[in-house]
């Protein structure tokens, strides 16, 4: 009788360990999938941030050109120099 209880106990432990092993495999799989999603999101965020920085730099360079052009236009049109002929 004690022989049978030992076998039942071993089967129960084996079943518990097998279930734990399967659960750990599942957790590892899910964790890898989530890590991939996080890495993809980080990459997309990095690309987005770079695009924002490029847009800012482009906007600043446009603003610089516009201010130089408006400065040239103002100085040439608003100089107010009147040339008179000598009599």
C-alpha positions as CSV (number, residue, x, y, z in Angstrom):
1,X,0.0,0.0,0.0
2,X,2.8,2.4,0.8
3,X,4.2,1.5,-2.6
4,X,1.1,2.8,-4.4
5,X,1.0,6.1,-2.5
6,X,4.6,6.8,-3.4
7,X,3.7,6.3,-7.1
8,X,0.7,8.6,-6.8
9,X,2.8,11.2,-5.0
10,X,5.5,11.1,-7.8
11,X,2.9,11.4,-10.5
12,X,1.4,14.4,-8.7
13,X,4.8,16.1,-8.4
14,X,5.7,15.3,-12.0
15,X,2.4,16.8,-13.1
16,X,2.9,19.9,-11.0
17,X,6.5,20.4,-12.4
18,X,5.2,19.8,-15.9
19,X,2.5,22.4,-15.5
20,X,5.0,24.9,-14.1
21,X,7.4,24.3,-17.0
22,X,4.6,24.9,-19.5
23,X,3.6,28.1,-17.7
24,X,7.1,29.4,-17.6
25,X,7.5,28.7,-21.3
26,X,4.2,30.7,-21.9
27,X,5.5,33.6,-19.7
28,X,8.8,33.7,-21.6
29,X,6.9,33.8,-24.9
30,X,4.6,36.5,-23.8
31,X,7.5,38.5,-22.4
32,X,9.4,38.3,-25.6
33,X,6.4,39.5,-27.6
34,X,5.8,42.4,-25.3
35,X,9.5,43.3,-25.4
36,X,9.3,43.4,-29.2
37,X,6.3,45.7,-29.1
38,X,8.1,48.0,-26.7
39,X,11.2,48.0,-28.9
40,X,9.1,48.8,-32.0
41,X,7.4,51.6,-30.1
42,X,10.7,53.1,-29.0
43,X,12.0,52.9,-32.6
44,X,8.9,54.7,-33.8
45,X,9.3,57.3,-31.1
46,X,12.9,57.9,-32.0
47,X,12.0,58.3,-35.7
48,X,9.1,60.7,-34.7
49,X,11.5,62.8,-32.5
50,X,14.0,63.0,-35.3
51,X,11.3,64.2,-37.7
52,X,10.3,66.8,-35.2
53,X,13.9,68.0,-34.8
54,X,14.3,68.1,-38.6
55,X,11.1,70.1,-39.0
56,X,12.2,72.5,-36.3
57,X,15.6,73.0,-38.0
58,X,13.9,73.5,-41.4
59,X,11.5,76.0,-39.9
60,X,14.3,77.9,-38.2
61,X,16.3,78.0,-41.5
62,X,13.3,79.3,-43.3
63,X,12.8,82.0,-40.6
64,X,16.4,83.1,-41.0
65,X,16.1,83.4,-44.7
66,X,12.8,85.3,-44.5
67,X,14.3,87.8,-42.0
68,X,17.4,88.3,-44.2
69,X,15.2,88.8,-47.2
70,X,12.9,91.2,-45.5
71,X,15.8,93.1,-44.1
72,X,17.2,93.5,-47.6
73,X,13.9,94.5,-49.0
74,X,13.3,97.1,-46.3
75,X,16.8,98.6,-46.6
76,X,16.6,98.9,-50.4
77,X,13.0,100.2,-50.7
78,X,12.9,102.3,-47.7
79,X,16.3,104.1,-48.1
80,X,14.6,107.3,-49.0
81,X,17.5,108.6,-51.1
82,X,16.3,111.3,-53.5
83,X,18.7,112.2,-56.3
84,X,18.3,115.7,-57.7
85,X,19.9,117.0,-60.8
86,X,22.1,120.1,-60.5
87,X,20.9,123.1,-62.3
